[in-house]
Structure formats: C-alpha cells, structure tokens
Amino acid sequence: MLLDVVSEVYLWIGGAANENEKREATALAQMYVVACSATDGRDVDTPITVVAAGAEPPMFKCHFIGWDAAKAAPGGYCSPRRRMPFDS
C-alpha cells in the first residue's frame, strides 16, 4: 500500500509479502514518485519510507484517524475481502 503525504511516500509492506513482492513494490513506489514529480512539481528525490506490518511508526499512524493498535496486531484484522457465507 502507498500512502502519499506529498513530502514523503510511505510504502506499507504486509507481513505475508514475499521477496519479489517487496522488490516490485519498492520499484513501483519509485516510479510513482517520478510520475508525480512530472505533474505536481515535487522533488524526484521525495523520500520513500518502507513500513513493515506490525512495526508502523507514529509518523505513519498519525495519518489514520482512530488508528486501532489491537487491529494492527497480528491476528487482529479481518480482511473485508474474506468470503462471507452468503457470497455467491
């Protein structure tokens, strides 16, 4: 997941991400910053901060109103994409 706060881009990496996904996500974040610099004037060297799931720093969490540490803990979050019994 990318979180763009203009002065910095956070790249959140889920705990189940494999090495290829981490590498590709980093490359995508770099391409994103370059593309944004062409349209919004930001520096192409805008920092990209990699954030590991479960180790989110306060400067990342402050961008989410009502951050719930219990839900961020391992096993505390249930994906809304989980198939429900009534889904076909």
Secondary structure, DSSP 4 states (H G I P E B T S, - for coil): -EEE-SS-EEEEE-TT--HHHHHHHHHHHHHHHHHHHHHH---TT--EEEEETT---HHHHTTSTT--HHHHSTT----TTSPPTT--
